[in-house]
C-alpha cells in the first residue's frame, strides 16, 4: 500500500477519534446539566426554607449565606456546563477542519494512486472477462457438435421431400444468453451491467 494511502487512512482514524472524543465530552456535559439542574431546583427549595428559619431566628445568617453561596456556585457551574454543550460542535469542527486540510494537501498524490489502482484492478477484470469468454467458447463446442445432428436430420428430411424447409441450426447461443432449457428463465451466462453495479465494492 502506498504511503499516501496509509496517511489518508491515518487521517480517517484521527477524524473518528476526534468525533468520539467530543461525543463523549458532549454526553458528559449534558449529564452534568441534568444533574446540576435537579440539584439547583432542590437547593432553591431548601434555601427558601433556610431563609424562613433565619427570619424566625431559628438559624444564623452565616448558615443562610453558606447555603446561598453553595447555590450560586452550582448555578455558575451549570452555566459552564451549558456553555460546554454549546461549544462542543464548534470546537469539534475546528479540529475536523484541520484534518480536512491535511487530506486536501495530499489530494493530488492520493488521486494518482487511486488512478493507478483502478488501472491495475481493471486489467484484472478485463483478463477475467477474456477467460470468461474463452470458457463460454469451450463449453459451447460440444453442444454445437452434438446439435449438428439435428441440422443433418432436418436437411435430410428436406432432401427426401418430407418437409419444404429446414430451420434447424446448431448455433443456439440463446442457451447461454438468456433462455434456459427448463423454461424457468434462470441460468443465463451473461453478466449484466446491473449485476456488476450490485456487487461493485461489496464484501
Secondary structure by P-SEA (a helix, b strand, c coil): ccaaaaaaaaaaaaaaaaaaaaaaaaaaaaaaaaaaaaaaaaaaaaaaaaaaaaaaccccaaaaaaaaaaaaaaaaaaaaaaaaaaaaaaaaaaaaaaaaaaaaaaaaaaaaaaaaaaaaaaaaaaaaaaaaaaaaaaaaaaaaaaaaaaaaaaaaaaaaccccccccccccccccccccccccccccccccaaaaaaacccc
